[in-house]
Amino acid sequence: MTEPSELVYMSAKQVAEYLDLNEKKVYSMANDRILPATKVTGKWLFPKILIDRWVMDSCHSGMLSDRMHITGSDDPLLSMLVARLMSKIGKSDLISYSSTGSRMGLDLLSRGYADVCTLHWGNVEERNIRHPALLKGYPNHQQWVMVHGYTRQQGLMMRSEMHHRCQEEEKVIGQPWRWVGRQAGAGSQQHLEHWLIKQGASIEQLNPQITAYSERELAGFIARNEADIGFGCQSVALESGLSFVPLVTESFDFVMPQGIYFRRQLQALFEMLGSTQTRQLAAQLGGYDLSQCGQMLWTAH
């Protein structure tokens, strides 16, 4: 017999035994989205790591509700806001943010290692198709909701002396420049590959020599003259003293389990995003539009 500690997914019967509940109660809690579960070919499966997380989070009215971890796509505005929010609530709560790229962030969210994931997988016009399609590829997406953060300008970043040579998109690809790319699964890399397809080209033609694991790391390679050009967001280019050619208006969104949406830390972050001070900060950073911040974009129902 398989020990509970060895299980990856549990059946309703195993969950009932593990939690000392009636099996019918387990089904009821799964249907009501109380227990983390996914339905495969009509059968409920319960990821054990999320069941354990649910138990921990339920202890003493939520022993983990005083902390929230955000992961996923990299963004300087969000990084600044999390730091400012921590300066206000740091004595009572913990909110943290680590950039991993969109796909790794969603994987961490699905496995219970993060509370919120940020992503930018499509432009504004295609967001309502591309983002839900991406989410549906992960276990437990049935419990998720997606909320709009803001739009950002994505495009080419380069040193100022190269700016005049990047005005005609079709001529950029043929230049013998040192490209810096992002890791697989990063939203910026996805945008770059889609842009190349529109130009009738592929990533192999660029022959990127360096891989950056964040927007700021990418900008740093170019600013230090270790690379010539890359794909990223306008605010990162400007803060690094680089020039920028906008190519895509993208949607930067937040994904979380339904229960997390009501966490006080997340609501405090959304409130901060809607403030006049944040809008002024976003204008200084460049390339942001916060006019529809907080709009509910998608639920699995």
Backbone hydrogen bonds in HBPLUS format (Angstrom, degrees):
<---DONOR---> <-ACCEPTOR-->    atom                        ^
c    i                          cat <-CA-CA->   ^        H-A-AA   ^      H-
h    n   atom  resd res      DA  || num        DHA   H-A  angle D-A-AA Bond
n    s   type  num  typ     dist DA aas  dist angle  dist       angle   num
A0006-GLU N   A0003-GLU O   2.89 MM   3  5.42 153.5  1.96 118.3 126.6     1
A0007-LEU N   A0004-PRO O   3.23 MM   3  5.36 159.8  2.27 106.6 112.6     2
A0048-LYS N   A0008-VAL O   2.88 MM  40  5.56 160.8  1.92 138.5 145.0     3
A0010-MET N   A0046-PHE O   2.77 MM  36  4.94 152.7  1.84 129.9 139.1     4
A0046-PHE N   A0010-MET O   2.90 MM  36  4.94 156.2  1.95 145.7 151.7     5
A0015-VAL N   A0011-SER O   2.92 MM   4  6.19 156.8  1.98 152.6 159.2     6
A0016-ALA N   A0012-ALA O   2.91 MM   4  6.08 155.9  1.97 144.9 151.7     7
A0017-GLU N   A0013-LYS O   3.04 MM   4  6.32 155.7  2.10 147.3 153.1     8
A0018-TYR N   A0014-GLN O   2.85 MM   4  5.97 155.9  1.91 144.7 152.4     9
A0019-LEU N   A0015-VAL O   2.84 MM   4  5.93 157.4  1.89 154.3 158.2    10
A0020-ASP N   A0016-ALA O   2.84 MM   4  5.47 110.5  2.33 130.8 145.9    11
A0021-LEU N   A0016-ALA O   2.82 MM   5  4.63 155.6  1.88 133.8 141.3    12
A0025-LYS N   A0022-ASN O   2.93 MM   3  5.15 123.0  2.27 102.0 117.1    13
A0026-VAL N   A0022-ASN O   3.13 MM   4  6.58 146.8  2.24 148.8 158.4    14
A0027-TYR N   A0023-GLU O   3.11 MM   4  6.51 158.7  2.16 150.6 154.9    15
A0028-SER N   A0024-LYS O   2.95 MM   4  6.20 157.9  2.00 145.8 152.4    16
A0029-MET N   A0025-LYS O   2.86 MM   4  6.09 157.6  1.91 150.4 156.0    17
A0030-ALA N   A0026-VAL O   2.91 MM   4  6.14 147.0  2.02 146.2 155.6    18
A0031-ASN N   A0027-TYR O   2.93 MM   4  6.16 163.6  1.95 152.9 156.8    19
A0032-ASP N   A0028-SER O   3.00 MM   4  6.17 144.2  2.13 141.6 151.5    20
A0034-ILE N   A0029-MET O   2.79 MM   5  5.03 153.0  1.86 166.6 164.7    21
A0035-LEU N   A0029-MET O   3.23 MM   6  5.54 161.0  2.27 110.9 115.3    22
A0033-ARG N   A0030-ALA O   3.06 MM   3  5.07 160.5  2.10 106.6 110.8    23
A0038-THR N   A0045-LEU O   2.88 MM   7  5.38 158.6  1.93 155.0 162.2    24
A0045-LEU N   A0038-THR O   2.77 MM   7  5.38 155.5  1.83 158.3 166.8    25
A0040-VAL N   A0043-LYS O   2.85 MM   3  5.23 163.9  1.88 150.9 147.5    26
A0043-LYS N   A0040-VAL O   2.93 MM   3  5.23 161.5  1.96 114.1 120.3    27
A0050-LEU N   A0047-PRO O   3.05 MM   3  5.48 128.9  2.32 107.3 120.0    28
A0051-ILE N   A0047-PRO O   3.03 MM   4  6.38 147.9  2.14 150.1 160.2    29
A0052-ASP N   A0048-LYS O   2.91 MM   4  6.18 163.5  1.94 158.0 160.9    30
A0053-ARG N   A0049-ILE O   3.07 MM   4  6.22 149.5  2.17 131.2 140.0    31
A0054-TRP N   A0050-LEU O   2.80 MM   4  5.95 152.7  1.88 141.9 149.3    32
A0055-VAL N   A0051-ILE O   2.97 MM   4  6.27 155.1  2.04 148.4 154.5    33
A0056-MET N   A0052-ASP O   3.01 MM   4  6.27 165.6  2.03 150.4 154.0    34
A0057-ASP N   A0053-ARG O   2.83 MM   4  6.00 160.2  1.87 150.6 156.6    35
A0058-SER N   A0054-TRP O   3.00 MM   4  6.09 127.2  2.28 136.9 149.7    36
A0058-SER N   A0055-VAL O   3.13 MM   3  5.14 136.6  2.33  96.0 108.2    37
A0059-CYS N   A0056-MET O   3.26 MM   3  5.43 149.5  2.35 101.7 110.1    38
A0062-GLY N   A0059-CYS O   2.78 MM   3  5.11 132.5  2.01 108.2 122.9    39
A0063-MET N   A0059-CYS O   2.85 MM   4  5.58 116.0  2.27 142.6 160.7    40
A0065-SER N   A0062-GLY O   3.01 MM   3  5.08 163.2  2.04 108.1 113.3    41
A0067-ARG N   A0064-LEU O   3.22 MM   3  5.77 152.7  2.30 119.7 119.9    42
A0094-LEU N   A0066-ASP O   2.91 MM  28  6.41 144.8  2.04 143.3 154.4    43
A0068-MET N   A0094-LEU O   2.78 MM  26  6.29 142.3  1.92 148.8 161.5    44
A0096-SER N   A0068-MET O   2.97 MM  28  6.47 155.6  2.03 157.2 164.8    45
A0115-ASP N   A0069-HIS O   2.95 MM  46  5.37 157.1  2.00 146.2 153.6    46
A0116-VAL N   A0069-HIS O   3.22 MM  47  6.47 152.7  2.30 152.5 151.9    47
A0070-ILE N   A0096-SER O   2.80 MM  26  6.04 169.4  1.81 148.3 151.8    48
A0098-SER N   A0070-ILE O   2.96 MM  28  6.47 153.0  2.03 154.3 161.3    49
A0071-THR N   A0116-VAL O   2.91 MM  45  6.31 158.5  1.95 151.5 156.9    50
A0118-THR N   A0071-THR O   2.87 MM  47  6.35 150.6  1.95 148.8 157.6    51
A0100-THR N   A0072-GLY O   2.73 MM  28  4.92 154.0  1.80 136.6 145.7    52
A0101-GLY N   A0072-GLY O   2.95 MM  29  4.79 155.6  2.01 120.6 114.9    53
A0073-SER N   A0118-THR O   2.89 MM  45  5.23 166.1  1.91 121.3 125.9    54
A0079-SER N   A0075-ASP O   3.09 MM   4  6.27 158.9  2.14 147.8 154.2    55
A0080-MET N   A0076-PRO O   3.02 MM   4  6.20 157.0  2.07 147.2 152.2    56
A0081-LEU N   A0077-LEU O   2.99 MM   4  6.26 158.2  2.04 151.3 157.5    57
A0082-VAL N   A0078-LEU O   2.92 MM   4  6.12 161.4  1.95 157.1 161.0    58
A0083-ALA N   A0079-SER O   3.20 MM   4  6.38 158.5  2.25 142.9 148.5    59
A0084-ARG N   A0080-MET O   2.99 MM   4  6.25 154.3  2.06 146.8 154.1    60
A0085-LEU N   A0081-LEU O   2.79 MM   4  5.97 153.7  1.85 149.0 156.7    61
A0086-MET N   A0082-VAL O   2.91 MM   4  6.08 155.9  1.97 146.8 153.0    62
A0087-SER N   A0083-ALA O   3.18 MM   4  6.42 142.8  2.33 137.7 146.8    63
A0088-LYS N   A0085-LEU O   3.00 MM   3  5.24 142.1  2.14 102.3 113.6    64
A0089-ILE N   A0085-LEU O   3.02 MM   4  6.34 153.7  2.09 152.9 160.6    65
A0090-GLY N   A0086-MET O   2.77 MM   4  4.82 128.5  2.04 143.5 145.3    66
A0092-SER N   A0089-ILE O   2.95 MM   3  5.75 159.7  1.99 129.4 135.3    67
A0093-ASP N   A0089-ILE O   2.87 MM   4  5.62 167.7  1.89 164.8 165.9    68
A0105-GLY N   A0101-GLY O   3.02 MM   4  6.02 154.4  2.08 149.3 157.3    69
A0106-LEU N   A0102-SER O   3.03 MM   4  6.32 153.3  2.10 148.8 155.3    70
A0103-ARG N   A0185-GLY O   3.01 MM  82  4.85 176.8  2.01 144.9 145.6    71
A0107-ASP N   A0103-ARG O   3.01 MM   4  6.28 152.3  2.09 147.9 155.8    72
A0108-LEU N   A0104-MET O   2.90 MM   4  6.18 158.8  1.95 152.2 157.3    73
A0109-LEU N   A0105-GLY O   2.90 MM   4  6.14 152.1  1.98 144.5 152.9    74
A0110-SER N   A0106-LEU O   2.89 MM   4  6.07 157.7  1.94 145.7 151.3    75
A0111-ARG N   A0107-ASP O   3.12 MM   4  6.32 135.2  2.33 139.8 151.1    76
A0113-TYR N   A0108-LEU O   2.90 MM   5  5.12 148.6  2.00 158.5 154.3    77
A0112-GLY N   A0109-LEU O   3.16 MM   3  5.21 163.7  2.19 104.9 109.2    78
A0117-CYS N   A0255-VAL O   2.80 MM 138  5.11 162.4  1.83 152.1 157.8    79
A0255-VAL N   A0117-CYS O   2.73 MM 138  5.11 156.7  1.79 153.7 161.7    80
A0119-LEU N   A0253-ASP O   2.98 MM 134  5.52 151.7  2.06 147.1 154.8    81
A0253-ASP N   A0119-LEU O   2.95 MM 134  5.52 164.2  1.98 164.5 163.8    82
A0251-SER N   A0122-GLY O   3.45 MM 129  6.64 163.4  2.48 165.6 160.9    83
A0126-GLU N   A0123-ASN O   3.08 MM   3  5.42 130.6  2.33 107.1 119.7    84
A0127-ARG N   A0123-ASN O   2.86 MM   4  5.69 116.4  2.27 152.8 170.8    85
A0124-VAL N   A0249-THR O   2.95 MM 125  6.14 155.6  2.01 157.1 152.9    86
A0129-ILE N   A0126-GLU O   3.01 MM   3  5.51 155.4  2.08 115.9 123.8    87
A0130-ARG N   A0126-GLU O   2.86 MM   4  5.96 172.4  1.86 171.1 170.4    88
A0131-HIS N   A0127-ARG O   3.01 MM   4  5.51 156.4  2.07 140.1 147.6    89
A0133-ALA N   A0129-ILE O   3.19 MM   4  6.17 155.8  2.25 143.7 151.0    90
A0134-LEU N   A0130-ARG O   3.01 MM   4  6.18 149.9  2.10 146.1 153.8    91
A0135-LEU N   A0131-HIS O   3.01 MM   4  6.30 161.9  2.05 155.4 160.2    92
A0136-LYS N   A0132-PRO O   3.01 MM   4  6.16 156.6  2.07 153.7 158.4    93
A0137-GLY N   A0134-LEU O   3.20 MM   3  5.69 162.0  2.23 112.7 118.2    94
A0138-TYR N   A0135-LEU O   3.07 MM   3  5.84 159.2  2.12 129.4 129.6    95
A0143-GLN N   A0140-ASN O   3.08 MM   3  5.79 163.1  2.11 118.6 122.8    96
A0144-TRP N   A0141-HIS O   2.98 MM   3  5.07 163.2  2.01 109.5 114.8    97
A0258-GLN N   A0143-GLN O   2.80 MM 115  5.94 145.9  1.92 172.0 172.4    98
A0145-VAL N   A0256-MET O   2.84 MM 111  5.69 150.3  1.93 158.1 164.7    99
A0256-MET N   A0145-VAL O   3.08 MM 111  5.69 157.0  2.14 156.2 163.3   100
A0146-MET N   A0298-TRP O   2.86 MM 152  5.05 155.6  1.92 150.0 151.3   101
A0297-LEU N   A0146-MET O   2.82 MM 151  5.51 158.8  1.86 151.2 156.9   102
A0298-TRP N   A0146-MET O   3.30 MM 152  5.05 153.0  2.38 137.2 136.6   103
A0147-VAL N   A0254-PHE O   2.76 MM 107  5.14 162.3  1.79 155.9 161.4   104
A0254-PHE N   A0147-VAL O   2.79 MM 107  5.14 175.0  1.79 164.1 165.0   105
A0148-HIS N   A0295-GLN O   2.82 MM 147  5.26 172.6  1.82 155.8 156.9   106
A0294-GLY N   A0148-HIS O   2.82 MM 146  5.36 163.5  1.85 160.3 156.6   107
A0149-GLY N   A0252-PHE O   3.04 MM 103  5.60 137.3  2.23 136.1 146.4   108
A0150-TYR N   A0252-PHE O   3.14 MM 102  5.45 154.2  2.21 144.8 152.7   109
A0252-PHE N   A0150-TYR O   2.82 MM 102  5.45 167.9  1.84 170.0 174.3   110
A0151-THR N   A0289-ASP O   3.08 MM 138  5.18 163.2  2.11 141.0 145.2   111
A0289-ASP N   A0151-THR O   3.10 MM 138  5.18 139.2  2.27 140.1 140.4   112
A0152-ARG N   A0250-GLU O   3.04 MM  98  5.41 148.8  2.14 134.2 143.5   113
A0250-GLU N   A0152-ARG O   2.90 MM  98  5.41 158.3  1.95 163.5 164.2   114
A0153-GLN N   A0287-GLY O   3.00 MM 134  5.00 121.7  2.35 129.5 143.2   115
A0234-GLN N   A0153-GLN O   2.96 MM  81  5.63 153.2  2.03 155.6 158.7   116
A0154-GLN N   A0248-VAL O   2.76 MM  94  5.01 174.1  1.77 160.5 162.0   117
A0247-LEU N   A0154-GLN O   2.86 MM  93  5.97 170.3  1.87 146.7 147.9   118
A0248-VAL N   A0154-GLN O   2.87 MM  94  5.01 160.4  1.91 153.8 151.6   119
A0155-GLY N   A0232-GLY O   2.88 MM  77  5.67 160.6  1.91 162.3 167.4   120
A0232-GLY N   A0155-GLY O   2.94 MM  77  5.67 157.0  1.99 160.3 165.5   121
A0156-LEU N   A0245-VAL O   3.01 MM  89  5.12 144.1  2.14 148.6 145.7   122
A0245-VAL N   A0156-LEU O   2.88 MM  89  5.12 155.5  1.94 148.3 155.0   123
A0157-MET N   A0230-GLY O   2.92 MM  73  5.58 162.9  1.94 153.9 157.6   124
A0230-GLY N   A0157-MET O   3.22 MM  73  5.58 145.6  2.35 148.0 156.3   125
A0158-MET N   A0243-SER O   3.12 MM  85  5.36 157.9  2.17 133.8 139.5   126
A0243-SER N   A0158-MET O   2.72 MM  85  5.36 151.9  1.80 169.9 178.0   127
A0162-MET N   A0159-ARG O   2.95 MM   3  5.67 160.3  1.99 123.3 129.7   128
A0163-HIS N   A0160-SER O   3.17 MM   3  5.24 158.1  2.22 106.1 112.7   129
A0165-ARG N   A0162-MET O   2.98 MM   3  5.50 145.1  2.10 114.8 125.3   130
A0166-CYS N   A0163-HIS O   3.07 MM   3  5.42 165.9  2.09 115.5 119.1   131
A0171-LYS N   A0168-GLU O   3.01 MM   3  5.65 151.1  2.10 117.7 126.2   132
A0172-VAL N   A0169-GLU O   3.13 MM   3  5.42 151.0  2.22 108.1 116.6   133
A0175-GLN N   A0172-VAL O   3.18 MM   3  5.63 165.6  2.20 115.1 119.4   134
A0228-ASP N   A0178-ARG O   2.74 MM  50  5.06 166.5  1.76 144.0 148.3   135
A0229-ILE N   A0178-ARG O   3.34 MM  51  6.54 155.4  2.40 146.6 147.0   136
A0209-GLN N   A0179-TRP O   3.28 MM  30  6.45 141.3  2.44 160.5 160.0   137
A0180-VAL N   A0229-ILE O   3.03 MM  49  6.39 149.8  2.13 159.0 166.3   138
A0181-GLY N   A0210-ILE O   2.87 MM  29  6.21 159.1  1.91 167.4 161.1   139
A0212-ALA N   A0181-GLY O   2.75 MM  31  6.08 166.3  1.77 155.4 157.9   140
A0186-ALA N   A0183-GLN O   3.13 MM   3  5.82 151.5  2.22 142.3 141.5   141
A0190-GLN N   A0186-ALA O   3.09 MM   4  6.44 151.9  2.17 148.1 156.4   142
A0191-HIS N   A0187-GLY O   2.94 MM   4  6.28 156.3  2.00 150.7 156.6   143
A0192-LEU N   A0188-SER O   2.95 MM   4  6.19 158.8  2.00 146.5 152.3   144
A0193-GLU N   A0189-GLN O   2.98 MM   4  6.19 163.0  2.01 150.8 154.4   145
A0194-HIS N   A0190-GLN O   3.03 MM   4  6.28 155.8  2.09 148.9 155.4   146
A0195-TRP N   A0191-HIS O   2.91 MM   4  6.12 156.2  1.97 150.8 157.6   147
A0196-LEU N   A0192-LEU O   2.95 MM   4  6.20 155.9  2.01 150.0 156.6   148
A0197-ILE N   A0193-GLU O   3.04 MM   4  6.28 153.3  2.11 142.8 149.6   149
A0198-LYS N   A0194-HIS O   3.14 MM   4  6.43 155.4  2.20 145.8 151.4   150
A0199-GLN N   A0195-TRP O   3.15 MM   4  6.46 133.6  2.38 137.5 150.2   151
A0199-GLN N   A0196-LEU O   2.96 MM   3  4.95 128.4  2.24  95.0 109.7   152
A0201-ALA N   A0196-LEU O   2.82 MM   5  4.96 169.5  1.83 146.8 144.4   153
A0200-GLY N   A0197-ILE O   2.95 MM   3  4.94 158.8  1.99 104.9 110.6   154
A0205-GLN N   A0202-SER O   3.13 MM   3  5.67 143.8  2.27 110.3 118.9   155
A0206-LEU N   A0203-ILE O   3.14 MM   3  5.52 145.2  2.27 106.7 116.1   156
A0218-LEU N   A0214-SER O   3.09 MM   4  6.32 158.4  2.14 147.6 152.8   157
A0219-ALA N   A0215-GLU O   3.04 MM   4  6.39 162.1  2.07 151.6 156.0   158
A0220-GLY N   A0216-ARG O   2.94 MM   4  6.09 148.8  2.04 142.5 151.2   159
A0221-PHE N   A0217-GLU O   3.13 MM   4  6.46 151.5  2.21 149.9 155.3   160
A0222-ILE N   A0218-LEU O   3.39 MM   4  6.78 156.4  2.45 147.8 153.1   161
A0223-ALA N   A0219-ALA O   2.87 MM   4  6.09 167.5  1.89 156.1 160.1   162
A0224-ARG N   A0220-GLY O   2.96 MM   4  6.03 149.4  2.06 147.1 153.8   163
A0226-GLU N   A0221-PHE O   2.82 MM   5  5.06 152.6  1.90 172.2 167.2   164
A0225-ASN N   A0222-ILE O   2.96 MM   3  5.01 158.8  2.00 108.6 114.1   165
A0237-ALA N   A0233-CYS O   3.28 MM   4  6.62 159.0  2.33 150.1 156.2   166
A0238-LEU N   A0234-GLN O   2.97 MM   4  6.23 164.7  1.99 161.0 164.2   167
A0239-GLU N   A0235-SER O   3.08 MM   4  6.23 161.2  2.12 145.0 149.9   168
A0240-SER N   A0236-VAL O   3.19 MM   4  6.26 132.7  2.43 138.5 149.5   169
A0240-SER N   A0237-ALA O   3.22 MM   3  5.29 136.3  2.43  96.5 108.4   170
A0242-LEU N   A0237-ALA O   2.81 MM   5  4.91 161.2  1.84 157.5 150.9   171
A0241-GLY N   A0238-LEU O   3.08 MM   3  5.08 163.6  2.10 106.0 110.1   172
A0260-ILE N   A0257-PRO O   2.97 MM   3  5.38 129.0  2.23 109.9 123.4   173
A0261-TYR N   A0258-GLN O   3.18 MM   3  5.44 135.3  2.39 101.7 113.2   174
A0263-ARG N   A0260-ILE O   2.85 MM   3  5.14 165.4  1.87 116.2 121.1   175
A0267-GLN N   A0263-ARG O   3.02 MM   4  6.31 166.2  2.04 158.9 163.1   176
A0268-ALA N   A0264-ARG O   2.87 MM   4  5.95 147.1  1.98 139.7 148.9   177
A0269-LEU N   A0265-GLN O   3.00 MM   4  6.25 143.5  2.13 137.6 147.4   178
A0269-LEU N   A0266-LEU O   3.09 MM   3  4.95 117.7  2.50  90.4 105.8   179
A0270-PHE N   A0266-LEU O   2.91 MM   4  6.25 159.8  1.95 153.9 158.4   180
A0271-GLU N   A0267-GLN O   2.91 MM   4  6.06 152.0  1.99 141.1 149.3   181
A0272-MET N   A0268-ALA O   2.97 MM   4  6.16 151.3  2.05 139.4 147.0   182
A0273-LEU N   A0269-LEU O   2.89 MM   4  6.19 149.8  1.98 146.4 155.2   183
A0274-GLY N   A0270-PHE O   3.13 MM   4  6.39 137.2  2.33 139.8 149.8   184
A0274-GLY N   A0271-GLU O   3.19 MM   3  5.24 131.2  2.45  94.8 107.4   185
A0275-SER N   A0272-MET O   3.12 MM   3  5.21 163.4  2.15 107.0 112.0   186
A0279-ARG N   A0275-SER O   3.16 MM   4  6.48 156.6  2.22 146.2 152.6   187
A0280-GLN N   A0276-THR O   2.99 MM   4  6.25 150.7  2.07 148.0 156.1   188
A0281-LEU N   A0277-GLN O   2.96 MM   4  6.23 152.8  2.03 142.4 150.2   189
A0282-ALA N   A0278-THR O   2.80 MM   4  6.03 160.5  1.83 152.7 157.7   190
A0283-ALA N   A0279-ARG O   3.02 MM   4  6.20 150.3  2.11 139.8 147.3   191
A0284-GLN N   A0280-GLN O   3.06 MM   4  6.36 148.6  2.16 143.1 151.4   192
A0285-LEU N   A0281-LEU O   2.96 MM   4  6.28 153.9  2.03 151.1 158.4   193
A0286-GLY N   A0282-ALA O   2.95 MM   4  6.11 157.4  2.00 148.0 153.9   194
A0293-CYS N   A0290-LEU O   3.23 MM   3  5.23 165.0  2.25 115.9 114.3   195
A0295-GLN N   A0292-GLN O   3.28 MM   3  5.97 154.6  2.35 143.4 142.3   196
